[in-house]
Amino acid sequence: MSLPVSIAGAPFLGDPAFRQVIAAVEIEGDRARVVGGAVRNTLIGVPVDDVDIATTARPEVVAARATAAGLKAVPTGIAHGTVTVVSSGRPFEVTTLRTDLETNGRHAVVAFTRDWAGDAGRRDFTMNAIYTDADGSLHDPVGGIADALAGRVRFIGNPIERIEEDYLRILRFFRFHARYGRGKLDAVGLDAAVSLQEGIGRLSRERIGAEMRKLVMAMGAMPALAVMDETGILARILPGGGALARLSTAIDLANRHDSPFGLEARLAALAVDRHALADALRLSGRESKQIAAIVLWSQEFAARMDEMTVRLAVIRTGNDVASAALLLAAAERGRDSATDLVPLARTFRPPESPVTAARLIAEGYAPGPALGAELRRREAAWIAAGCPAEFKDDL
């Protein structure tokens, strides 16, 4: 089978904002080519998010040319050759071709070059080192086109050398396979990742967390996580490893019921200890709070899985948390015990509660524990009655 030599007609190539950036940079003998995700995704029919540009022009030259063309230039990573050029309100990362002079497993000291093959050789995976000119002509110095089309995530050159340049590539190897791979993980790459897994300990938790968020949301997350668990890599990231069976069952149930099961829900299902998870992945306060709510309500559902508890969960936390907690509780039981309740958790929209503290105070209750207890009792009675708009509790 012959491989494609052009992606002419790709929507991003005709984008006026992109054309402005190329026109500004590609002058005086310099070249500029799109590299990485936009090219890979176009080849395999996946939506393009970001358009990254590689160029022979030095970063200070890129910034000057962009400014002269009326574009905004932001020196987001100028020491490593990257200038973000904003065109029509959209950012394009423009990075000078580079070679690595020194690496320490986390960061690299780079030198700028005009050698396209040298720039390709320092990248991680072959499918990420495919370039295209503005007219769509493809340049494939490391065989990335064939690998992308075959769903083969393969390190460029020696996998051990690539990983030793940045140990985050261990996690990226699993994440890219979960997102773009087909079949088994590349054996040579897997052997290298397993043998060098101690290097994960040299990475910041912020970088690890960013990769893990993307990994757990990928279509092929479960097989990739299973290999990470079997090889001990997952335990280096999450204390106690992960509750993979629970996560797998919860995802299956969510798919069966056409119910969302987002990032916080997946992390809650995966977590053996949510506090350790928050620390290991440097979760934000919002993420930690959401996960705590899902875990709490899953415990409530484990004790009592009925319509009243579902309505109460929705009222207290909203539909997303309620449905995620319900699915997690069902997954804990190892069976689909939430069949009739998932639609209620997703769609229940309660009217404004007629049970309020102001109403109780008007009836003579003084602020304090007694008022709180009566408020909870009446709210439970209102929910048990089906949350009617008009409610009178005579008890």
Secondary structure, DSSP 8 states (H G I E B T S, - for coil): -----B-TT-GGGG-HHHHHHHHHHS-TT--EEEESHHHHHHHHT-------EEESS-HHHHHHHHHHTT-EEEEEEGGGTEEEEEETTEEEEEEE-EEEEEE-BS-EEEEE-S-HHHHHHTSSBGGG--EE-TT-BEE-TTSHHHHHHHT---BSS-HHHHHHHBTHHHHHHHHHHHHH--SS--HHHHHHHHHTGGGGGGS-HHHHHHHHHHHHHSTTHHHHHHHHHHTTHHHHHSTT---HHHHHHHHHHHHHTT----HHHHHHHH-SSHHHHHHHHT--HHHHHHHHHHHHHHHHHHH--SHHHHHHHHHHH-HHHHHHHHHHHHHHHTS-TTTTTHHHHHH------S--HHHHHHTT--TTHHHHHHHHHHHHHHHHTT--SS-----
